[in-house]
């Protein structure tokens, strides 16, 4: 019964996050990855000097071309994050009920992530491909550490050792800051804790250490990092904290001083509370988990004090590790009430999850309608393109307004010399409803929709001229 319940729960997580990936539109450089740049990236050798994120780049290319792959990737990697955090919690204390409360909290945290983080990870295929899968392996390392610490009679079959080694290499090919973090964790385990592991576990960690460094070498021998170090890369730099696009510069330019003060105070309170609470714990493994996750969160953003560019996507790992501290400890503190709290948290997750699937579907529908309408306008002889806006950009990464999206225009617009005019979401959706109400044929729908759009524009212009 428990096994079936757990499988059902993780399957629901898989579906909800999978649908987000399936419905989300291609935004920003997703369009490049899904077209000519992605087509030529590996065949023409661009990957040799672009970056060392070989797996992340391959994943985004496939996701932007094959929607079912986006569905599987979003669902699988999101569920794995939640699963690994629940497994860490289970190693601290055997759950008295089903053992899904931490998972339900984490699933909810993941889907209600701050908008700035969400839009550059779950709301952007390229951001997802690099920054979400890379979070899993540090959690896996922490799980192995807690599971095997001072544990005798540990034996891992050769197949497990090989797969762990392979995973430790491949995980290094997603995001640079997580590559560094994995190496840091493996080295710390080997230097300071190897005496607490018996032969089976020690061999496993040795294989992982070797794999992490092989993977790191494979990443950083890429020609892009030579250009970065020599200052000849036009996009990425190692510049110091005074640069406008390192983490400090990003915070200054993105948020108001008042907000930065509030965030700084909240961060210090959180760190202080975790340290104080953990210091007073008697359970050594709980201390290790809390301190480790806190260190992981700090280490994940530390490189961006000197490395640029920094974006909110770079805070995804720190957010997950911090949320894991809250989820695990809240579960352990309230474990007597799991029978009551688990259904409540699951319902909350389902509500926000279904809502996010709806929003993702709406974003995707807007994108597809925009393409259809742009293709129709390519056949019309006039001096204006009407570009359809999204309902909002709260949960999608849109680096430029729709009327100024150079990548989109290069792919879909045949007459770039024309004027571009943005049409408000509520105006064009109303126009579409009126167009469909006239029951035009499929071929005539865009023609009728265009008439409604021009009528809307005329009314707006008349109103503004008064």
LOBA-92181 format. One record per residue: x, y, z of N, C-alpha, C, O in turn. Coordinates in pm, whole numbers, plus 50000, padded with zeros to 5 digits. Layout:
% LOBA-92181
XYZXYZXYZXYZ...
% end
This chain:
% LOBA-92181
500824988050000500005000050000500865012650000500625021949923501885012750089502765024350095503495026349962503635037549914503965015349905504705016049779503825021749668504275030249590502595017049661501665022049559501375036849579501315044449482501195040749705500925054949736502095063649695501915074349637503305059049726504485066849691504655068049540504925078949487504485056849471504605057249325503565066649264503865074049171502355066149316501285074949266501625089449290501395098049204502165092249408502515106049444503595111549350503455122649298504645103849329505725108549241505285108949095505775117049017504345100349059503805100748923503025113848902503095119848795502295118049003501565130748995502535142348979502315151248897503625142149057504645152449044505215152548902505375163048840505505140648853506035139248717505095145348614505535152548525503815142548626502825147548529502705162748538502725169548435502575168048658502365182448674503555190448620503365200048546504765186448656505925193648606506175190548459506655199048384505855178248417506005174748277505135183348187505565187548079503915186048231503015194348152503525208748141503315215448039504185213448246504785226848238505795227248124505795236548043506655217148118507655216548013507035214947874507535220447776505955207347868505305204747739504625217347686504675220147566503975224847775503195236347732504015249047716503685257447633505075250647793505815263247793506305266847653506785258047580506195279547614506655283747481508175284347475508855283847578508685285347355510125287447336510385302447346509885310247266511185306147444511465320347465512965322647470513745313347491513365335447450514785338647455515565330447354515155329047239516695324847398517515317147305517015302947285517655295147214515875299247346515245286447313515015285547162515195274947101514625296847103514335296946959515595294146878515525287546774516735299046925517995295946857518345281146870518725274646772518215276046992518545261947015517645252846934518065242146890516405256946914515455248546842515495250246692514705244046620516415258746641516465261146496517895259746445518565249846471518355269846372519625268646300520825266946393521725259146363520865274146505522005273046597522085258846655523145252646657520935253846701520915240346756521225229746652521875219746683520765231946528521035222246421522535220846392523015210146357523255231946406524665232146368525615231246486526835230446468525065231446608525895232846728526945221846740528125224646760526525209346729527465198246738528075194646603529285192646596527285193846494527875189946365528995199146319529975194446261528875212246343529895221646297530935225146403531785233746381530875218346517531905220246619531805232646704532765236346770530635239446703530495251646785530665248546933531095257047010530325236146972530375232547113531795232847170531985233447291532795232247082534185231747128534645244947189535595245247267533985255847152534405268947203533255277047262533425288747294532075270747276530925278247330530855276947482530885287147552530775264847533530875262247677531025247247698530925239347603531265243247823531455229147854530195222347904530265211547962529055228447882527775222847927527235213347820526115215147770528015203447785527675195047670526325188047689525525187747595526055182547806524785175547828523625185347837522545182847783523845196547906522795206647916522425212147779521255214147749523445214547696523185219647561522465209347475521545212647401522895196847487522225186147411520765184847454519875182947371520535185847585519175184447636518265195647586517135193047545518755208047587517895219047543517635218247392516555221747347518605213547316518395211947171517265201947145516365204547065517315190747215516295180447194514945185047249513915182647186514935191647366513675196247424512965206347335511745205947322513725215347274513105225747192512635220447058511875227046987513095208447022512675202546895511575191946912510735190146824511595185147026510665173947049509935176447181510505174547289508685180647173507925184047293507825172647395507945175247515507595160247353507535149447452508815148047535508765143947650509955151547477511205151147552511185161847661511655159547772510655173647629510515184147729509605179547842509875182147959508535172647807507615167347907508335157748001508215158848123509075148247944509775138248025510855144848109511005141748227511625153948051512725160348123512225168548240512745167348351511225176948218510675185148327510115176348437510355178748555509365166148398508765157248497509785149148572509715147948694510745143448500511725134448562512665141748656512825137648771513285152548610514275159348693513645166348813514245166848920512435171648796511745177848909511385167249013511575169449133510885155848967510525145149059511765139549130511695136049247512895138849059514135133749120514635142949231515145138149333514515155949213514915165349318514085162849444514625161649554512775162049425511875159649537512165146149602512205145049725512365136049520512645122549568513925121949651513945115849758514985128049602516255127549673516185134449809516785129749905515465145249817515335152349945514525143950043514825143750163513505137149995512735128150082513615116550129513505112350244514485111350042515375100450080516375104850187516705097050276516845117050178517745122350282517015122950415517545118850518515785127950411514995128650535514765114650594514825112950715514505104850508514235091250556515435085050626515275076450712516635089350589517835084050653518015089550795518735083650875517375100650824517505106650957516605100151060516955098951177515435095951014514465089951106513405082951023512825089050932513145070551051512175063050973510785069350990510295070751102510165073150880508845079450888507825070350957507815058150937506975076451036505965068851109504715066151023503925057251053504575074050917503405072350831503905067950693504715058850686503455073950588503825069850452505245074250418505965067150348505645086050467506975091150435506985099450308507835097450221506035108650298505965117350180505795132150217505635140550128505825135250345505535149050384506625158450335506335169250283507895154650353508995162950301508855164750150509045175650098508515153850081508345154549935507235164149896507375171649800506135163849970505005172749938505375187349960504965196049883506155189950065506605203650091507535208349980507405219449929508495199749943509465203449840508805205349704509165214449630507845196849671507145198349543506425211849539506395218549436505855215549653505165228549660506155239949650505905249649577507265239049722508305249249713508775250949569508945262149521508975239849501509505240249366508565247349270509005254649182507265245249288506315251149193505915265349232505365272749150506185269349358505905283249397507215290749418507265300349495508265286449349509555293349356509355308149323508445311649248510195316849377510095331149342510025333049191510715326049116509205342249148508975344049004510265346148927510425340948817511195353848985512445356748915513245343948889513905342648786513175334448983513875321648966513075312448874513645305948786511775311948893510925303048812511045306348663511205297448580510975319348630510925322848488512235319648416512245318048293513345318648490514615315548424515005300748439516115296848400514125292748494514395278248503513225270548444513295265948330512155269248520510985261848470510285269448357509585263348277510455282448351509825290448246510715292948126510415301448042511815285648117512775287948008513525274847985514285270448071513325268647871513905255547847515415255247861515975245947918516085265547809517545266047818518005267147962518995261048002517285275148041517625276248182517365263348257518165259248341516245256848227515925244148291517005233748263517475227048355517385232448136518295221748094519625221948168520215211448192520095233848205521385234948272521295235848423522145230348494520285242548474520285245948616519445236648703519665236048824518505229348646517675220348726518315206448742518455201848856518705199548634519315186248653520585186548738520885176948807521335197648732522615198448802522475198648954523455196649026521255201049004521035201549150520955187549210521165185849331520665177649129520375164149181521595157549243521485151349349522755158749180523905150949227524425155249365524765146549444524495168149397524875171549535523935165549640524385161649747522655164849608521695158449699521985143449708521885137649816522335137349597522695123149595523925120449681523985110649754524915129249671526115127849753525795128849902526315121149982524955138249936524575139850077523815127550126524015123050239522955122150042522215109950076523175098350101523035091150200524145096450012525115085650030525935087650156526255078050226526285100050184527065102950304526305098850429526855091950515525065103150440524255100150560523965085250569523975079450678523705079050457523355064850456524515056050500524315046150570525725059650461526875050850482527785055050598528765048150627527475066050663528355071250768528455061250884527445057750946529675056650914529945047151022529105034451012528795028051113528765030750890527945018850870528815007350821529525008550721528754996150894529544984550857528804975950753527624977850725529534966650699528974956850604528264963550488527164959650449528904973650434528374980350316529014974150192530234973050181528174970050099528694964149976527894969449858526664969449859528624973949756527984978549634528474969949518529674967949500527544965049439527894957049324528634965549220528534977849219529354958749133530124965849031529234974548942529624985348899528034969648917527094977448835526784990748901526755001048834526544990749033526265003049107527465012249105527325024349087528655006649124529875014649122530065021148985530415032948976529845013448880530015018748745529005029748716529355040348662527735027348751526695037348725526935050048806526695061148757527395048348929527695060149012528865067948952528845080248948529875060748906531015067248841530555074748716530945086248693529735068048635529235074248512528415086848544528575097148479527545085748644526735097248683527615108648733527325120348707528695105348806529575115648861530335123048752530745134548771530535116548638531155123248523530125131848450530365143548422528985125948419527975132648338527365144748407527025154648342527225143948541526605155148612527445167848605526935178748630528725166448571529615177948562529445185848433530115195948414528585181448346528465187348213527185195448196526615196148087526725201448306525505209648301525765224348335525455233148254526315227148451526495241048496527795242148575528065234048663528585252248544529925253548599529945254348751530765247748815529065262448809529105264248954528745251349028529215249049139527905242948966527575230149028528685219949005528885210949088529395221248897530575212848875531605215148985532175205649039531825227749016532765231349124532255226249258533035221049338530965227649282530385223049408530555208049426530915203449534530315200249321530465185749331531905181849364532135173049447532855188349301534275185749331534575189349476535295182049545534055200549522534275204949659533735194549759534425191049855532525189749736531925179849826532755167049828533055161649935533125162249711533885149749703535235150949773535675141549840535895162249756537195164349821537045165149972537845159350045536025172250019535795173250164535535159550225536075156250331534725151450159534455137850208535755129750215536015122850313536555130650109537785122750104538805127550207539485119350269538935140650227539945145950318539585144150465540435140750547538325146550499537955147650640537075136350694536955134750816536455128750605535475119150654535705104750607534925095850644536735102250529536875088850473537075078050579536785066350555537575081950696537775072250804536455067250862536405057150932535385074450831534075070450883533315061350786532145058250807533995057150681533345048350584534165035550570535395035750566533435024550562534085011650546534345008950398533955016850312534984997950369535554995650237534574997750122534905004250023533354992250134532384993450026532035007749995532055011949879531705015450099531335029450079532545037750038532445046849956533705034450095534915041950062535245040449914535635050049848535095028149863535335025849720534355033849635534735039549532533105034249678532095041949604532465056749597532415062749490532845062549710533205076649712534475079349634534635090149576535395069749630536595071449549536265072049400536815080149326535355063349358534915063549218534235076849185534445082549078533415081649278532705094249255533695105849248533575114549162534665105949339535695116449336536415116649202536605127149142536815104849157537495103849028536585108748915537025116248828535325104348916534395108348811534135123148810534065129248703533985129248928533755143648936534895151548874534675161448803536115147248900537255154648845537445152048696537855161048622537165139948651537205137448507536165146148436536445152248333534955146548493533905154848434534265169548435533995176648338534875174248544535285188248553536345191548448536315202248387537275182348427538295184448324537665185148186538005193848105536725175948159536045175948031535305189148007535265194147895534735194648112534045207448099535015218748074534865226347978536015220048161536835232148160537975232248059538685242148048538165221147985539125221747875538485228047752539155230347651537205230947760536525237547649537185251047621537575258247713537295254247495537975266547456537345279247509537995289647516536065278447545535375290447595536025295947721536085308147741536525287047807537035291547936538415297947924538805305848010539145294547819540395301647791540085316047753540765325347796539055317747671538645331247631538155339247750538405351247760537445332647841536935339547960538095344148047538095355548094539065335548069540205338948154541075350048094541645358148165541145350147961541965360347895541175373147866541725382847814539895372947901539085384947883538635387247741538195398247708538735377147654538365378947514536965373847481536545374447366536235368647582534865364147560533925376047570534015383947664533035377347474532175389247468531015388747566530355398847590530745376947623529555375347708529895372447853529255377747943530905364047875531235359648011532585365048052533505366347971532685368148181533915374048231534235369348373533345365048447535495370248408535915369248547536435383048583537575386548553535575390748646535825405248653535935410948793536455421948809535455403748896535445409649029534075414949063533245417148975533845417049192532505420149240532015433949201530845437049223532875442449145532425455849106531735455948970531155466048931531795444948899531175444248767529655444648778529075439948875529045450348677527605452248683526795439548675525635439348716527385428548621526595416448604527105404748688526755393348659527925407248791528175397048892526995397448988526085405448970527005389049090525845388249178525575401449250524425405449266526635408249292526445420849364525895431449271524955438549305526485432449151525985442149055524565439149012523755448248995524265426348995522915422348955521895426649059520845432049025522205424149185521285427849292521055442949297519935447549315522125450549280522005465049285521155470549172520375479949191521305464549053520605469748936519195464248921518375470048849518905453148987517605446748970516605450749078515415452249050517075452749200516185455049312516435468749376517525474349367515405473749442515525486549510516345484949638516415473949693516985495749685517755494849810516925489549928517415481850010515655493849935514795489350044514595474150037514655467350139514345469049917514145454749902515415447049936515365436449998516565452349895517835445749924518095444950074518615435050124517725455550144517885455650290517015444750352517455437350440515765443850306514835433750359515345419650331515335411050419515795417350207516305404150169517565400750248517735389350292518435410350266519675407950341519375404250485519965394950540518455411550546518085408650685517435394850695517735387050785516525391950600515855378950600516855367450582516735357050646517835369550495518865359250472519685356950598519945345450636520105367850663520895366650786520095359950897520635351850973518815363250905517955356951006517825341950979517905333751070517635338450852517515324350814518795316650848518745305950908519945322250809521225315650837521435314350987521835303851037521175325151059521345324851204520435314851271520835307651363519185314251225518215304951284518615290451258518505281951346519085287751135519515274051102520715269951186520755258951240521685278851198522885275751276522535273651423522995264051485521735282751479521365281651621520555269051647520815261851743519565266451561518725254551578519545241851565519415232551644520395241551464521195229551438522225227151548522475215751586522805237651599523815236551706523255229551829523965222251898521975231751855521345225951973520755212051950520195206052042520875207051829520405193551802521375183151859522575185551864520835171951901521675161151954522005150751847522985143351858521175150251744521365140551637522465145351543522305155551476523585138151539524725142351458524385142851309524805152051239523635133051261523305132551119522405144251078522545149650969521505148051166520685159851137521545172351129521305181151046522525173151215523445184451210524195184751077524325195151013524675173051036525405172150910524525176650793524975184150706523285171850791522375175350681522115190350677522225196450571521785196350791521485210550794522685219050756522575228150674523815216150816525015223950785525455221950641525875231450575525345209650592525755206750454524895214350354525415220550261523585213850373522685220850281522915235950286522825242750184523205241150405523495255450418524785259050344524845269250275525795250650357527055252950286526855251450136527395259350058526085241450094525785239749951525145252449895525505257049787524185257949970523475269949924524435281549906524325289049808525375283049998526345293949989527345291549875527645300649798527835279249866528835275949764528265277249622529005279949527526965275349608526345275849475526385289749413526425291049291526395299949496526415313649442527765320449461528005331049404528635314449541529935320649570530745324049445531325334849440530805315249343531595318749224531145331549156531935338149088529875335149173529335346749101529715360049167529285370749122530505359349272531095371649324532105377349224532365389349221532675368649142533675373049045533345368848902533925374148807532415359548887532075354648752530795361148705529845362548781530765365148580529565370948521529325364248385530265358948326528075364448334526935371448392526215363048497526235350648493525575369948589524745363548690523285366748661522945378048627522435356648674521005358548658520275351148768520885343348842519005353448781518255347048889518265331848879518085324948979518475326548758518585312048742519735306348824519695294748866520755314448848521935309948924521615308049072522405302249145520445312949116520035311349255519155299149275518735296249387518865291949167517965280549178518485270149276517735265449361519745266549264520315256249354520255260849499519885253049587520615273349525520565278649661519155278249717518935275249834518195281449630516795280949672516375266749709515715264649811516765257049628516405243149654517045238249784516375231949865518325240949804519005236349925518415242950050518265236450154518085255650041517475262550154516075257150183515705255050299515315254950077513975249250093514045235350153513175231450232515065227650117515235214150170515455214450321514945205850393516195224250369516405225650514515065227450585514795221050686514245236250530512935238850589512055226450583511435222650682511995220250466511105208650447511485197050539510625191250605512765193650543513215182250623512975184650771512455175950841513355196250819513225198950963511775200851005511395196751114510975206950920509555208450954508875194750960508025192351046509255185950870508735172250871509115165151000508265159051065510375166051038510835159151159510205164751286509905157451380509995177851287509395184151405507925180351418507425178651530507235179151306505785176851308505405162651267504275160351226506345152951277506075139651224504865132851289504245124151228504525136751411503335130851476502055134551404501035127651417502105145451330500885150551264500885148251114500105154451041501765139251065501885137150922500585132550859500275136250746499805124350930498535119550875497585131050841496775130050749497715141950918496855153650893497505162950793496845167950701498815165450810499505175650731499775171250588499735179450496500045158250568500345153550432499195155750335499435161050226497955152050368496845154750275496665169650247496375173650135496845177850351496685192350333497735197650236497425205050143499005193750258500075198550171499935193150030500255200049933499455180850018499245174949885498175182549809498315185049689497115186149877496035193949813496545207549769496225212249660497355213849855497945226849820498795225449694498715233549602499615214849692500475212649575499635210549449499945216149343498585202649459497735200149343497085212949293496985215149172496655221449385496005233949344496975242949270496685247749160498145245349331499115254249266499715247649142500075254549046499805234349143500345227349027499425228148907499875230848796498135225948929497155226848820497075241148769496955243548648497135250648860497145264748819498345267648729498205274548628499515262548766500705265148686500625258148551501105263548451500035246348547499835239548418498915247848329499135248848208497885253748389496965262248313497705274348255497535277848138498535280748340499285292448293500275288548183500415295748084500955277148201501895272548099501175269847967501685273247860499995263847976499195261247856498815274347789498855275347666498455284347868498065297247812499255304047745499115309747636500425303447809501625309047747501925302147614502235308647514501815288947615502085281247493501085284347384501445285447266499825285747422498785289047324499045302847263498875304747142499455312347346499775325847295500915325147194500865331747090501935317247225503085315847137502675309847003503055314746897501885299147007501465292546884500555301446800500655301646678499655308746868498785317946795499585329046731499295333246619500615333746802501475344346749502175339746622502285347346526502665327446623503335322246503502345321346386502665325546275501165316046412500145314946305499795328546249499665330346128499635338246340499235351646295500385358546221500155365546122501595356546268502745362346198502875356446057503135363745961502685343446046502735337045913501655342645821501895344545702500475345245877499415351245795499815365345751499625369045635500365373045843500725386845811501855387445709502005397445638502655377045702503695376645599503105376845458503775380945363501855372445445501205371645313500395384145280499855385445169500305393345377499475405345359500365417245324501425419145384499955425045228500725436645184500315448945265499325455545232501055451945370500825463845451502115467245525503085459645520502135478445593503365483445654503505480145801504405485445868502625471545855502645469046000502495454246030501735447045966503255449846131503055436646193502435438846329502935446746409501345431946357500745432246490501265420146570501025408646532501955422846678502595412346757501795409846884501505419246959501455397546909500565393947020501355392447151502335385047158500915399447252501565398747382501065386747463499965381647440501905382247559501475372247657500615378847764500625391147777499885370947838499055376447946499915383948048499505394048104501125378748072502125385048156503445377848133503505368148057504485382548198505785375648189506245371348327507445370548354505295368548414505635364648552506395351448557507285349748641506045342248468506605328748477507305324048350507595312148335507575333248259508345329648139509475339748122509355351448158510565334848067511735343448046511605350147909511755343647805511335363047911511185370747788512165382447793511835392847849513375380947737514395391247748514095404047675514735414247699513105403747585512725415947511511225415747488510625405047480510595427547477509165428047445508895420847313509765420247226507695415547299507385407547180507625415147050508025409246950507375428247051507545435946929509015438546896509345442846786509905435946993511325438146971512155425346985513365425947006511505413946973512195401246991512945397746862512355392746766514245400646862515045398946741515115384446695515095381746575515195375146789515315361046752514015356246687514035349946581512885359446750511585355646693511415361746555510995354946461511735374546542511555381346414512435375346304512015374446189513645371446341514545365746241514035352246190514335348346077513285345146272512785332046235511445332446161511205324446070510575341746200509195341146151508765353246067507795352245991509455364346079509035376446006509765377345872510995376945867509005378645764509615379445631509925393845588510775396045502509255403445648509425417445608509835425845729509005433345783511065424745773511495431645896511505446845885511635453645986511365452145764511365466645748510035472945793509945485145807509035464645816507735469845858507765474646003508695471646078506765481946040506605486546178505995475246262505155467646215506445474246388505925463946478505095470446588505545479646657503875465546602502955471146703502485459746795501985449546747502655461646925502235451447023500735452347047500185463347060500075440847054498645440247083498465433747220498925422547245497785441047308497555436347444496865422647446496005419747362497265414447542496735400847554495215400647558494585392847486494635408947639493175408747656492455413747531491335409647502493115422547456492535427347330492545416447224491535414147157493695409647208493745399647101492965386947135492435380447046492885383447265492075371647299490595374647278489835365847238490185387147304488805391147276488535390847125487475386647080489525395447049489395395246903489295380846852488545378146758490035371746913489975357746871488625351546902488085343846823488065354947018486735349847052485695354446951484835346746908485775367146913484815372446815485025366146678484065363646604486285363646645486575357346516486025343146512485415339046412486235335646618485745321846623484225321246628483625311546583483605331746684482145331946694481475332146558480315328546544482225336346458481675336946322481865323746247481525322446129482415313946319482605300446264483295300146128482795293946034484435306746117485155306145989485815292545972485985285046068486175289345850486915276945826488305278545886488735289545919489005267445899490355267945957491255277345878492055284745936491135277045747491985285445661491625300145673492485308845655490375303145704489925317145710489975323045850489695334845869490345314745951490335319746088491275331646106490885341646165492495330646056493465341546074493025354045998493285365246041492355352045885491855363645810490785371045890490805383345897489865363545950488825369646033489435375546160489025386246204490415368646216491105373746336491805386846304491795396046386492415387846187493105400146147492135411746136492455423046173490935408946084489915419646076489565424746215489435436846236489405415546309489065419446446490215427346510489965436946583491455423446483492605430546538492655444846483492855454346558492455446246353492485459646293491365468446348491535480446366490215462146375489115469546434489475474046576489175485346616490125465246651490575468746787491565480346782491455489746861492505479646690493525490146678492875503446642493265513846695491895503046553491185515246513490475521546632490545533646652489785513246713489085518446831490055524346932489785534746992491185517546951492185522447048492765535747000492945544947080493055536746870493605549246816492615560746828492995572046858491335557746803490305568146816490185572746961490025584646988490255563347053490175566647195491365575247238491205584847314492555571747189493755579047228493815593047167494465601947221493125594847052493175607746983492215617947043492295629847012491315613247129490355622547190490995630947299490325639247360
% end
